[in-house]
């Protein structure tokens, strides 16, 4: 089994600030993040972790995340896998398509646990 924490797999060691959005849906993962990084407020933040249970969450939180993300920051979107016990109406492909419509592109993925994955994204540079 992979012994690295979610924070390790997200490469947070160079980050100075992190915002967690909708973290109440997965408090076990939120507890793994270095608490000295986790901040509140308007940002800008080096890393934003956004938990999305469905398309509604994605559409609700993405505009706020874009406003608060630093220019070179990493946006992580955690989402339920299609095999999760809870139903969802989003997946890797639909999230990526929605991000591209909003000037963001996916660059990496990790598995969080048996029910959740996360996609790292950044702004599309023109």
C-alpha positions as CSV (number, residue, x, y, z in Angstrom):
1,X,0.0,0.0,0.0
2,X,1.1,3.5,-0.7
3,X,2.4,5.0,2.6
4,X,2.5,8.6,1.4
5,X,-0.2,10.9,2.8
6,X,-2.5,12.8,0.5
7,X,-0.4,15.9,1.3
8,X,2.8,14.1,0.2
9,X,1.2,13.1,-3.1
10,X,0.1,16.7,-3.6
11,X,3.7,18.0,-3.3
12,X,2.8,20.6,-0.7
13,X,6.4,21.0,0.6
14,X,7.0,24.3,-1.3
15,X,3.6,25.8,-0.6
16,X,3.2,28.6,1.9
17,X,-0.6,28.8,2.0
18,X,-3.5,26.5,1.3
19,X,-7.2,27.1,1.2
20,X,-9.6,24.1,1.7
21,X,-13.1,24.5,0.2
22,X,-16.0,22.3,1.1
23,X,-13.7,20.2,3.3
24,X,-16.5,19.2,5.6
25,X,-17.4,16.4,3.1
26,X,-14.1,14.6,3.8
27,X,-12.7,15.6,7.2
28,X,-10.4,12.6,7.4
29,X,-8.4,13.9,4.4
30,X,-8.5,17.5,5.6
31,X,-6.9,16.4,8.9
32,X,-3.9,15.1,6.9
33,X,-3.0,18.5,5.6
34,X,-0.2,20.5,7.4
35,X,-2.3,22.8,9.6
36,X,0.4,25.5,9.4
37,X,-0.4,25.8,5.7
38,X,-4.2,26.0,6.0
39,X,-5.4,29.6,5.9
40,X,-8.7,31.4,5.5
41,X,-9.5,34.6,3.6
42,X,-9.3,36.0,0.1
43,X,-5.8,34.8,-0.7
44,X,-4.0,34.6,-3.0
45,X,-3.2,31.0,-2.1
46,X,-0.4,28.7,-3.4
47,X,-2.7,25.7,-3.2
48,X,-6.5,25.3,-3.2
49,X,-8.1,22.0,-2.4
50,X,-11.8,22.0,-3.5
51,X,-14.0,19.0,-2.6
52,X,-16.8,18.5,-5.1
53,X,-19.5,15.9,-4.5
54,X,-21.3,16.8,-7.8
55,X,-21.5,19.3,-10.7
56,X,-23.4,21.8,-8.5
57,X,-20.4,21.9,-6.1
58,X,-18.0,22.3,-9.0
59,X,-19.9,25.2,-10.5
60,X,-20.4,26.8,-7.1
61,X,-16.8,26.7,-5.9
62,X,-14.7,27.1,-9.1
63,X,-15.3,30.9,-9.5
64,X,-14.3,31.5,-5.9
65,X,-11.2,29.3,-6.3
66,X,-10.1,31.1,-9.4
67,X,-10.3,34.5,-7.6
68,X,-8.2,33.3,-4.7
69,X,-5.6,31.2,-6.5
70,X,-2.2,32.8,-7.0
71,X,-1.0,33.2,-10.6
72,X,1.3,30.1,-10.4
73,X,-0.8,28.3,-7.8
74,X,-2.2,24.7,-8.0
75,X,-5.9,24.0,-7.9
76,X,-6.9,20.6,-6.7
77,X,-10.4,19.3,-7.3
78,X,-11.3,16.3,-5.2
79,X,-14.2,14.3,-6.6
80,X,-16.0,11.0,-6.0
81,X,-15.0,8.1,-8.2
82,X,-17.7,6.5,-10.3
83,X,-17.2,3.4,-8.2
84,X,-17.9,5.2,-4.9
85,X,-20.8,4.2,-2.7
86,X,-22.3,7.7,-3.1
87,X,-23.7,8.8,-6.5
88,X,-22.1,11.6,-8.4
89,X,-22.8,13.3,-11.7
90,X,-19.2,14.3,-12.5
91,X,-16.0,12.4,-13.5
92,X,-12.5,13.1,-14.6
93,X,-13.6,13.9,-18.2
94,X,-16.5,16.2,-17.3
95,X,-14.5,18.1,-14.7
96,X,-11.6,18.6,-17.2
97,X,-14.1,19.9,-19.9
98,X,-15.6,22.3,-17.4
99,X,-12.2,23.5,-16.3
100,X,-11.1,24.2,-19.9
101,X,-14.2,26.3,-20.5
102,X,-13.0,28.4,-17.5
103,X,-9.4,28.8,-18.7
104,X,-7.9,26.0,-16.5
105,X,-6.3,22.8,-17.6
106,X,-5.7,19.5,-15.7
107,X,-2.1,18.5,-15.3
108,X,-2.1,15.5,-12.8
109,X,-4.2,13.1,-10.9
110,X,-4.0,11.2,-7.6
111,X,-6.1,8.7,-5.8
112,X,-7.1,9.9,-2.4
113,X,-8.8,6.7,-1.1
114,X,-11.2,4.1,-2.3
115,X,-14.0,6.6,-3.0
116,X,-12.1,9.8,-3.9
117,X,-9.7,11.0,-6.6
118,X,-8.2,14.5,-7.1
119,X,-7.1,16.4,-10.2
120,X,-4.5,19.1,-10.1
121,X,-5.1,22.0,-12.5
122,X,-3.5,25.3,-13.3
123,X,-4.4,28.3,-15.4
124,X,-4.0,28.0,-19.1
125,X,-1.1,30.4,-20.1
126,X,-1.8,32.3,-23.3
